[in-house]
């Protein structure tokens, strides 16, 4: 007999509401967390109510799954790009991003992060992607800030970004993206080091998220 996996069910029954509801509601079938995240858009476009989707999703599964925050952010942006109105699912994904930062190694309190906000960082990750390098750099910076690192952005100039200790990761990312117009569009990564020297900051490591060669 065919295994009760999501690939088999969708292959046999099609991308329908009934097929997806069988997968999320019937314990005889399997829809793991990674498959759930990858197929959120398919489920919602097929007509599965967002409440049904959220009831299936489990933040404890996020803690157990070896997935970094980037994967949940991909799903979050996919819903926005498709103009799918599912605020409950988006809120769950926002929380999942925060929970998944637990998979990032700790001990980053003495780390200083510079995120490249230059013009070239507006390019997408690949020809098939809609995610910009700038978004991902800011997301990674926000994740490290969640772990205790100090973070800022650079272009023509460098600016620090300070957020409250309990600020969600995606709000930290938005704060970094928000100084885009202030720092300009050149790639003066050296201004990160200048800032450290001028302020006398002592750190264990410096991380730059950039596309510069």
PyMOL commands that set and color helices and strands:
alter all, ss='L'
color gray80, all
select helices_A, chain A and resi 6-13+17-25+33-38+40-45+50-56+59-64+69-81+87-103+119-122+133-146+169-178+180-183+190-199
alter helices_A, ss='H'
color red, helices_A
select strands_A, chain A and resi 111-116+150-154+158-161+205-209
alter strands_A, ss='S'
color yellow, strands_A
deselect
rebuild
show_as cartoon
